[in-house]
Amino acid sequence: MARSVIVTGGFGILGAAVAAAFAKAGDKVARIDYAAAAKDPLAGAVDIGGVDLTDEAATRAALDRVAAEHGGIDVLVNVAGGFTWETLEDGSLASWARMQAMNLTTAATITQLALPRLKQSSAGRIVNIGAGAAIKAGMGMGAYAASKSGVHRLTEALAEELAGTGVTVNAVLPSIIDTPTNRADMPDADFSSWVQPQAIADVISFLASDAARAVTGALIPVTRGG
């Protein structure tokens, strides 16, 4: 039976790969994004653009639309987020609030609002995108790593909160993802060691599968090129 899957940040490089993987498996996919429209269409997907996931009303409206069109919500993949590199001395304090909002508050907001429907699923799944950089933050990574560390703690706490239900909560922790933006920002790097979006999508697909029904509260590093 086809599941109802939501991918936030679904218009971006990683989100699009994740959404495509679920669609290929025969699931009903909805992509929700802050951007107004997707650059590339995904056949059969429900695309909802222009959504600020820190806005409860806007997020609830998007969830209601998905539930109405797809008959509920079974899987939520929280890809939406952002990145900044700046030192504390030379950077902006506003970046700390912005990273918190983009990476943690977005995930917390949509997850809380989706929980009633996820708990109605026979096998609800929540998969968050953490970061390897949040395990040990390097210079300039403070604001980003702090927000992603929050995603890790959200994952662990929510997994315990939902222990008596059919919903699992896990996170994948990628190293550097091979995207055009990252290549442009780090032109002298060894791209061959970077993680491919499809490799991350494969891990997420596993965590959302019945085979991973006993896995919850896990923070899974994804660090090989793939």
MOCOR-V817460 format. One record per pair of residues at least 6 apart in sequence whose C-alpha atoms are under 7 Angstrom apart, sorted by sequence separation. I is the first residue (numbers start at 1). GAP is how many residues later the second one is. D is the distance in Angstrom with one decimal. If there is no record, write none. Layout:
BEGIN
i	gap	d
I	GAP	D
I	GAP	D
END
This chain:
BEGIN
i	gap	d
9	6	5.4
10	6	5.1
23	6	6.1
52	6	6.7
53	6	5.5
67	6	5.9
118	6	5.0
206	6	6.4
8	7	6.9
22	7	6.9
51	7	6.2
7	8	6.4
51	8	6.7
137	8	6.0
10	9	6.6
159	9	6.3
19	10	6.5
159	10	5.1
134	11	4.3
158	11	6.8
7	12	6.2
37	12	5.4
133	12	6.0
134	12	6.6
36	13	4.4
178	13	6.8
35	14	5.5
36	14	4.5
48	14	7.0
134	14	5.8
155	14	6.0
30	15	5.4
31	15	6.2
32	15	6.2
33	15	6.5
34	15	5.8
35	15	5.2
134	15	5.3
155	15	6.0
29	16	5.1
30	16	4.5
31	16	4.9
32	16	4.9
33	16	5.0
34	16	4.6
155	16	6.6
178	16	5.3
28	17	6.9
29	17	6.4
30	17	5.8
31	17	6.2
32	17	5.9
33	17	6.3
34	17	4.7
82	17	6.6
131	17	6.1
177	17	5.5
178	17	5.7
33	18	5.8
34	18	5.5
130	18	5.4
176	18	5.4
177	18	4.7
178	18	5.4
32	19	6.9
176	19	6.1
177	19	6.0
178	19	6.9
11	20	6.9
82	20	5.9
175	20	6.7
177	20	6.6
10	21	4.6
81	21	4.8
82	21	6.3
130	21	6.0
5	22	6.8
10	22	5.7
11	22	6.2
81	22	4.4
130	22	6.1
200	22	6.8
4	23	6.3
5	23	6.0
6	23	6.0
7	23	6.3
8	23	5.9
9	23	6.0
10	23	5.9
80	23	6.8
2	24	6.0
3	24	5.0
4	24	4.9
5	24	4.8
6	24	4.8
7	24	5.0
8	24	4.8
9	24	4.7
2	25	4.6
3	25	5.8
4	25	6.1
5	25	6.1
6	25	6.0
7	25	6.3
8	25	5.8
2	26	6.2
11	27	4.9
199	27	5.4
11	28	6.9
195	28	6.1
78	29	5.9
195	29	5.7
196	29	5.9
194	30	6.9
195	30	4.2
196	30	5.7
193	31	6.6
194	31	4.9
195	31	6.0
193	32	4.9
192	33	6.3
30	36	6.7
130	41	5.9
132	41	4.9
28	42	6.7
124	42	6.0
125	42	5.4
126	42	6.1
127	42	5.9
128	42	6.3
129	42	5.5
130	42	5.7
131	42	4.2
132	42	5.5
104	43	5.9
123	43	5.4
124	43	4.3
125	43	5.1
126	43	4.7
127	43	5.0
128	43	4.4
129	43	5.3
130	43	4.7
131	43	5.3
132	43	5.2
73	44	5.7
74	44	5.5
99	44	6.3
103	44	6.0
104	44	6.9
122	44	6.5
123	44	6.0
124	44	6.5
125	44	6.3
126	44	6.4
127	44	5.3
128	44	6.5
129	44	6.3
131	44	6.6
72	45	6.2
73	45	5.6
99	45	5.8
103	45	6.4
104	46	6.3
119	46	6.8
170	46	5.5
173	46	6.6
54	47	6.9
74	47	5.5
96	47	4.8
100	47	4.9
104	47	5.6
119	47	6.7
168	47	7.0
169	47	5.1
170	47	5.1
171	47	6.2
172	47	5.8
173	47	5.6
174	47	5.9
175	47	6.5
73	48	7.0
95	48	6.6
99	48	5.9
119	48	6.3
168	48	5.0
169	48	5.6
170	48	5.0
171	48	4.9
172	48	4.7
173	48	4.5
174	48	4.6
175	48	5.2
74	49	6.8
75	49	5.8
76	49	6.3
77	49	5.9
78	49	6.3
79	49	6.6
118	49	6.9
170	49	6.2
171	49	6.2
172	49	5.9
173	49	5.7
174	49	5.7
74	50	4.8
75	50	4.7
76	50	4.9
77	50	4.8
78	50	4.8
79	50	5.6
172	50	6.6
54	51	6.0
59	51	6.3
63	51	7.0
74	51	6.4
75	51	5.9
76	51	6.4
77	51	5.9
78	51	6.2
54	52	5.1
87	52	6.6
53	53	4.8
56	53	6.7
60	53	6.5
87	53	4.3
86	54	4.4
54	55	6.2
85	55	5.0
86	55	6.8
53	56	6.7
85	56	5.6
53	57	6.6
159	57	5.9
159	58	4.9
84	60	6.3
83	61	6.0
156	61	4.7
155	62	6.0
15	64	6.0
4	66	5.8
4	68	6.4
5	68	6.4
4	69	5.0
5	69	6.0
6	69	6.1
7	69	6.2
8	69	6.4
4	70	5.2
5	70	4.6
6	70	4.9
7	70	4.8
8	70	5.2
9	70	5.2
3	71	5.9
4	71	6.4
5	71	6.0
6	71	6.1
7	71	6.2
8	71	5.3
9	71	3.9
7	72	6.7
8	72	5.1
127	77	6.8
125	83	5.5
132	89	6.6
75	133	6.9
13	166	6.8
17	180	6.2
21	180	6.6
17	181	5.9
14	183	5.2
18	183	4.7
17	184	6.3
END
